[in-house]
Structure formats: C-alpha cells, structure tokens
Amino acid sequence: MSVEQTVADMTSPAVQETKNTRNNQRLAAAIQDAQILVAYAAERGSSVDENVIHVIISSGSAYAAQSMNDDAETAFWLAYNTLAKAVAPVTVNSLQAVLDPQPGATRKVWGLHLSMISLARSAVRWYTTLAIVTLCTLLTIQIYWLFGKQITGDIQTITEKHTEAKAKWEAARLQAMSSSVKNNNKSSAETASQESSSVAISSGNVVQDTSLFTLKAQEQTYLLHKKSSYESLHVWSRIWAIFLPNPQIEVDDPGERRIYDNSILLQSSNLLLDALQRYLLPLLYGLLGTCVYVLRTLSSEISTRTYSEASNIGFRIRLYLGTLGGMVFAWFVIPDQSDGLFKSLSPFALAFLAGYSVEILFAAMDRFLFAFTSKQS
C-alpha cells in the first residue's frame, strides 16, 4: 500500500467517525499518523525495527476494537517515538503537505468545484507564477530604462559635439572672412556685415574653403542628430509625460519654446531614470532573487518530503526581506568603491544576490556596525 493511499484511508469519513471509549482524544489521530509513517518507511525502504511496526499495527486494531489499555497505549507511544526518529526529518505534516489528496477530491470556491491539490503543488504554482510575473515586469522596465538611458546619453554626447563643431565653424568662418577682406582689400563696414551673414564665404584659398564647408556640414549633421534624439525622447516619454506640470514661463518664440520644452523633458527623464535605477529595478531584482531561492529550496524540500505548511511562513518572510534587501544592498554597496567580488558586479547583480541570499546583506550590515562601534570604543 502506497503512502498516498494510506493518507487517503486515514482521512476518510469512516475512520474520522470512529469513537473511542477512552478519554484520550489525541490517540486516534496519533495512530493514524503512525500508520502513515509506517507506510512511508516501507515504501522508502527505511530500516525500522519489526517490533515497532507490530506495536503500531496492533494498536490500531486494539483501538478499533475498543480494547486499548494503559500498557498498550504506553507501548504505542514508545513505538511511535522510535518510528518518528527513524524517519526524521520527515513528519506526518510534511507528508500530508507533499502528497496529493484522493483522485477526484474537490473543493468549492465561489460556487465552483475545483480539484484539490497538495499544499506543495499549490506553493509551486504560486511561487512559479510570482517568479514569471516578476521576470516579465523586470524585463519590461529594464528594457524601457535602457532605451531612455541610451537616448539621454546620446543627447548629452551629441550636444557637446554640436557645441564644439559650431565653435570650430564660427572660428573658421571668422578667419575666412578676415582673409577674404585682406585679399580683396574690402574692409568697409557694409561689406563686413554682408559677409558675416553669408553661409558660404570664399577666402580665395581652396583648401581653407573646403575645410570651412566641411565644418559647416559636420555642425549641421550634429544638429540633425540632436533633433532626432529629442524626437526619440518625446516618443519614449509619452507614457508619463502627460503628468508633467505645465511650464510657468511664457515663451513666445517657437524656437526658444522648443528648446525650453526639450530642457524640461530632458531633466524629467533623467530624474525618472535615476529613480528606476536606484529604487524600482533593485527592488525587482531582489524579489526575483528571492523567488529563485524559494523555488530551489521548495524543490529540495519536496524531493526529501520535508516541506510543510510551516515552510510557507519562512518563504513569505524571506520574500519581504529579500525584496527590501535588494534595494538596500544596492544603496550601501558601491562597486567602484568596493573590494573583491563586489567591485566587478553591477548594482543590479548585487540586488539579485542580496535577494537570493539575505544572509549576505545581514553579514555586510553586521560588518559595518562592527567597524563603526569599534572606532567609537
């Protein structure tokens, strides 16, 4: 007889309704639990003394026949204690949590009859779903953050290059204008004014003129790239840009208005990216690390039949600690200022590591407190 069948038989209504004339209400449940452990030990091939098994079986028969006396009950409890030590750390609660109920057993939820499953199977489904949802959310926000980071970085780089190219072109333009005036002996204010407003200035030197046109083309290319980057930033920020407050400064010129709006959008984007990098992403990485640890531990406990309902309490507490630990660990540990392994890891990797192993976070905090208190003493 398998352990699953034994659990089903012991929890059947016929056994539950059996009455005992003795005043020990715990005895009936203990006999059922002992028989479940006997079935598990037999199925697993555990070494259990034959006398122990005989006492437990005979106790069940005596209890059913209402012929249980004090000596028989004492012998049963001693045999039960020996059996529990032989199969430890497996317990009745862990077996009942891991093994599925009888086939066809249902439970009523909101008027629907759903198939009953074991606590372990339910926990696997719940934590697997949480891990998948966390991973999908993390990937979505991470990709969105990477796009925004790349766009804002390009704007900063292109702005610097455009400013430098424009300064070079202005210097070359003034030099070409001065050379043209000297060569043609035209130094009147009217001529200088006309030449200063001209885009194409000829100095009479082909090499110099070619360099001037090259600098102007380079400046125009950077300007176009800058405008396209800002357009990409506007597209990227459509999700949250509607929540930005209306500008308080009135600007009539369309060009200046565009520059003003772009400046506000760029500053807001940098603030949002910084918040995602410092708070939300480490939080999600910590949660993902905790889910991975829980699933790995859950698999091990189910395999060894040691999972019980009490394990869920520890798992849920670890979810809270790991999630917060991922964010806190990213605050305290700065890779550029750390030594050893921490120096080569990104803040996101450290957050995942903190979620997977909360003990590392506590060890780092204890080390920090010890270093602080030792300096004070």
C-alpha positions in Angstrom: 0.0 0.0 0.0 1.4 3.4 -1.0 1.7 6.4 1.2 -0.9 8.3 -0.8 -3.4 5.5 -0.3 -2.6 5.4 3.4 -3.2 9.1 3.8 -6.5 8.9 2.0 -7.7 5.9 4.1 -6.7 7.6 7.4 -8.6 10.7 6.5 -11.7 9.0 5.2 -15.0 9.8 6.9 -15.4 6.3 8.2 -12.2 6.5 10.2 -12.9 10.0 11.4 -16.2 9.0 12.8 -14.8 6.1 14.9 -15.4 6.7 18.6 -13.2 5.6 21.4 -14.5 5.0 24.9 -11.2 6.1 26.4 -10.6 9.7 27.4 -7.6 10.3 25.1 -8.8 12.3 22.2 -5.3 12.5 20.7 -4.7 8.8 20.5 -6.9 8.2 17.4 -5.0 10.9 15.4 -1.7 9.6 16.6 -2.4 6.1 15.5 -3.4 7.4 12.0 -0.2 9.4 11.9 1.9 6.4 12.9 0.4 4.3 10.2 1.2 6.9 7.6 4.8 6.9 8.8 4.9 3.1 8.6 3.7 3.2 5.0 6.3 5.9 4.2 9.1 3.9 5.8 8.1 0.7 4.0 7.8 2.5 0.7 11.2 4.2 1.1 12.9 1.1 2.4 13.8 2.7 5.7 15.2 0.5 8.4 12.6 0.2 11.2 12.5 -2.5 13.9 9.9 -5.1 13.3 8.6 -4.9 16.9 7.9 -1.1 16.4 5.8 -1.9 13.3 4.0 -4.7 15.1 3.1 -2.5 18.1 1.7 0.3 15.9 -0.4 -2.1 13.8 -1.7 -3.9 16.9 -2.5 -0.6 18.5 -4.7 0.3 15.5 -6.6 -3.0 15.8 -6.9 -2.6 19.6 -8.2 0.9 19.3 -10.8 -0.1 16.7 -11.9 -2.9 18.9 -12.0 -0.5 21.9 -9.7 -2.8 23.9 -6.9 -0.4 24.4 -5.4 -0.5 27.9 -2.7 1.6 29.6 0.1 -0.8 28.8 -0.9 -1.0 25.1 -1.0 2.8 24.9 2.3 3.2 26.6 3.9 0.7 24.2 2.3 2.6 21.2 3.7 5.9 22.3 7.2 4.5 22.7 7.0 2.8 19.3 5.7 6.0 17.7 8.6 7.9 19.2 11.1 5.4 17.8 9.4 5.5 14.4 9.5 9.3 14.3 13.2 9.3 15.0 13.8 6.7 12.3 12.2 8.7 9.5 13.2 12.2 10.6 13.3 14.9 9.3 10.2 13.6 7.5 7.0 14.2 9.5 3.3 13.4 9.1 2.6 17.1 8.4 5.3 17.2 5.7 3.9 14.0 4.0 0.3 15.4 4.1 1.6 18.7 2.6 3.5 17.0 -0.2 1.1 14.2 -1.2 -2.0 14.9 -3.3 -5.5 14.0 -1.9 -7.6 11.2 -3.3 -8.2 11.4 -7.0 -11.5 13.2 -7.7 -11.5 15.1 -4.5 -12.8 18.7 -5.0 -13.3 21.9 -3.1 -15.9 24.6 -3.6 -14.6 28.1 -4.4 -17.1 30.8 -5.3 -19.6 28.1 -6.3 -17.2 26.2 -8.5 -15.9 22.7 -7.7 -12.2 22.7 -8.2 -9.8 19.7 -7.9 -8.0 19.5 -4.6 -4.2 19.6 -4.8 -1.5 19.3 -2.2 0.0 22.3 -0.4 3.3 21.7 -2.0 1.8 21.7 -5.5 -0.1 24.8 -4.7 3.0 26.5 -3.4 5.0 25.6 -6.5 2.3 27.1 -8.7 2.1 30.3 -6.7 5.8 30.9 -6.4 6.4 30.0 -10.1 3.7 32.4 -11.2 5.2 35.1 -9.0 8.7 34.5 -10.4 7.4 34.6 -14.0 5.4 37.8 -13.4 8.4 39.4 -11.6 10.7 38.4 -14.5 8.4 39.8 -17.2 7.9 43.0 -15.3 11.6 43.3 -14.7 12.5 42.8 -18.3 9.9 45.3 -19.4 11.1 48.0 -17.1 14.8 47.2 -17.7 14.4 47.5 -21.5 12.4 50.7 -21.1 15.2 52.0 -18.8 17.9 51.0 -21.2 16.2 52.9 -24.1 15.8 56.0 -22.0 19.4 55.8 -20.7 20.7 55.4 -24.3 18.6 58.3 -25.6 19.5 60.8 -22.8 23.2 59.7 -23.1 23.1 60.4 -26.9 21.6 63.8 -26.3 24.3 64.8 -23.9 27.1 63.5 -26.2 25.7 65.0 -29.4 25.0 68.3 -27.6 28.7 68.5 -26.6 29.9 67.6 -30.1 27.5 70.0 -31.7 28.6 72.8 -29.5 32.3 72.0 -30.3 31.6 71.7 -34.0 29.7 75.0 -34.0 32.5 76.8 -32.2 35.1 75.5 -34.7 32.9 76.5 -37.7 32.4 80.0 -36.2 36.2 80.4 -35.7 36.9 79.2 -39.2 34.2 81.4 -40.7 35.7 84.5 -39.0 39.1 83.5 -40.1 37.9 83.1 -43.7 36.1 86.4 -43.6 39.2 88.2 -42.4 41.3 86.5 -45.1 38.8 87.4 -47.7 38.8 91.1 -46.7 42.6 91.2 -46.7 42.9 89.6 -50.1 40.3 91.8 -51.8 41.0 95.0 -49.9 37.4 95.3 -48.9 37.2 96.4 -45.3 34.2 98.6 -45.2 31.6 98.0 -42.5 28.9 97.3 -45.2 30.9 94.6 -46.8 31.8 93.0 -43.5 28.2 93.0 -42.5 27.1 91.2 -45.7 29.9 88.7 -45.4 29.2 87.9 -41.8 25.6 86.9 -42.6 26.7 84.7 -45.6 26.9 81.0 -45.0 29.3 80.4 -47.9 32.4 82.6 -47.6 35.3 82.4 -50.0 38.8 83.4 -48.9 40.4 82.6 -52.2 42.1 79.6 -50.7 40.6 76.3 -51.9 41.9 74.3 -49.0 40.6 76.7 -46.5 37.2 77.0 -48.2 36.9 73.2 -48.3 37.7 72.9 -44.6 35.1 75.6 -43.9 32.4 73.8 -45.7 33.3 70.5 -44.0 33.0 72.1 -40.6 29.6 73.5 -41.5 28.4 70.2 -42.8 29.6 68.5 -39.6 27.8 71.1 -37.5 24.6 70.6 -39.4 24.9 66.8 -39.1 25.3 67.0 -35.3 22.3 69.4 -35.2 20.1 67.0 -37.1 21.2 64.1 -34.9 20.4 66.2 -31.8 16.9 67.0 -33.1 16.2 63.3 -33.9 17.4 62.3 -30.4 15.0 64.8 -28.9 12.2 63.4 -31.1 13.0 59.9 -29.8 12.9 61.2 -26.3 9.4 62.6 -26.8 8.3 59.2 -28.1 9.9 57.4 -25.2 8.3 59.7 -22.6 4.8 59.5 -23.9 3.8 57.1 -21.1 4.5 59.6 -18.3 4.9 63.0 -20.0 1.2 63.7 -19.6 1.8 64.0 -15.9 4.4 66.8 -16.2 3.2 70.2 -14.9 2.6 73.0 -17.3 5.5 75.4 -17.8 5.2 78.6 -15.7 7.4 80.7 -18.1 5.7 82.1 -21.2 7.9 81.9 -24.3 6.6 83.5 -27.5 9.4 82.5 -29.9 8.7 79.0 -31.3 12.3 78.1 -31.4 13.0 79.1 -27.8 9.8 77.4 -26.7 11.0 74.2 -28.3 14.4 74.5 -26.5 12.6 75.2 -23.2 10.3 72.2 -23.5 13.2 69.9 -24.5 15.1 71.1 -21.5 12.3 70.3 -19.1 11.7 66.9 -20.7 15.4 66.0 -20.5 15.6 66.9 -16.8 12.4 65.0 -16.0 13.7 62.0 -17.9 17.0 62.0 -16.0 15.1 62.1 -12.7 12.9 59.2 -13.7 15.8 57.1 -14.9 17.7 57.8 -11.7 14.6 56.7 -9.7 14.2 53.5 -11.7 17.9 52.7 -11.3 18.1 53.4 -7.5 14.7 52.1 -6.3 12.4 50.1 -8.6 14.9 48.0 -10.5 16.9 46.9 -7.4 13.6 46.1 -5.7 12.5 43.8 -8.6 16.0 42.2 -8.8 15.8 41.4 -5.1 12.3 39.9 -5.5 13.5 37.8 -8.4 16.5 36.5 -6.5 14.2 35.6 -3.6 11.8 33.7 -5.9 14.7 31.8 -7.4 15.9 30.8 -3.9 12.4 29.8 -2.8 11.8 27.7 -5.8 15.2 26.0 -5.4 14.5 25.3 -1.7 11.0 24.2 -2.4 12.1 21.7 -4.9 14.6 20.3 -2.5 12.1 20.0 0.4 9.5 18.3 -1.8 12.1 15.8 -3.0 13.0 14.9 0.5 9.4 15.1 1.8 10.3 17.7 4.4 8.1 20.5 3.0 5.2 21.5 5.4 2.8 24.4 5.8 5.2 26.0 8.2 7.7 26.3 5.4 5.4 28.8 3.7 5.8 31.2 6.6 9.5 31.3 6.2 9.2 31.7 2.5 6.9 34.6 2.7 9.1 36.4 5.3 12.0 35.8 3.0 10.1 37.4 0.2 9.8 40.6 2.2 13.4 40.6 3.4 14.8 39.7 0.0 12.8 42.3 -1.8 13.8 45.1 0.5 17.3 43.7 0.8 17.9 44.0 -2.9 17.1 47.8 -2.8 19.1 48.4 0.5 22.1 46.4 -0.7 22.3 48.5 -3.9 22.3 51.6 -1.7 25.1 50.5 0.7 27.5 48.7 -1.7 29.0 50.9 -4.5 31.0 48.7 -6.9 33.6 51.4 -7.7 34.4 51.9 -4.0 34.3 48.2 -3.0 36.9 45.4 -2.9 37.0 41.9 -4.2 33.9 40.4 -5.8 31.6 43.4 -5.2 33.8 45.6 -7.4 33.2 43.6 -10.5 29.4 43.3 -10.0 26.8 45.9 -11.1 24.2 47.2 -8.6 21.5 45.1 -10.2 23.6 41.9 -9.8 24.2 42.8 -6.2 20.5 43.4 -5.7 19.8 39.9 -7.2 22.5 38.4 -5.0 21.0 40.1 -1.9 17.6 38.7 -2.7 18.9 35.2 -3.2 21.0 35.2 -0.1 19.7 37.6 2.5 22.4 36.4 4.9 25.0 38.3 2.8 23.1 41.6 3.4 22.9 40.9 7.2 26.6 40.0 7.2 27.5 43.2 5.4 25.4 45.3 7.8 26.9 43.5 10.9 30.4 44.2 9.5 29.6 47.8 9.0 28.2 48.1 12.5 31.2 46.3 14.0 33.6 48.7 12.2 31.6 51.7 13.4 31.3 50.6 17.0 35.0 49.5 17.2 36.0 53.0 16.2 33.8 54.6 18.9 35.2 52.4 21.7 
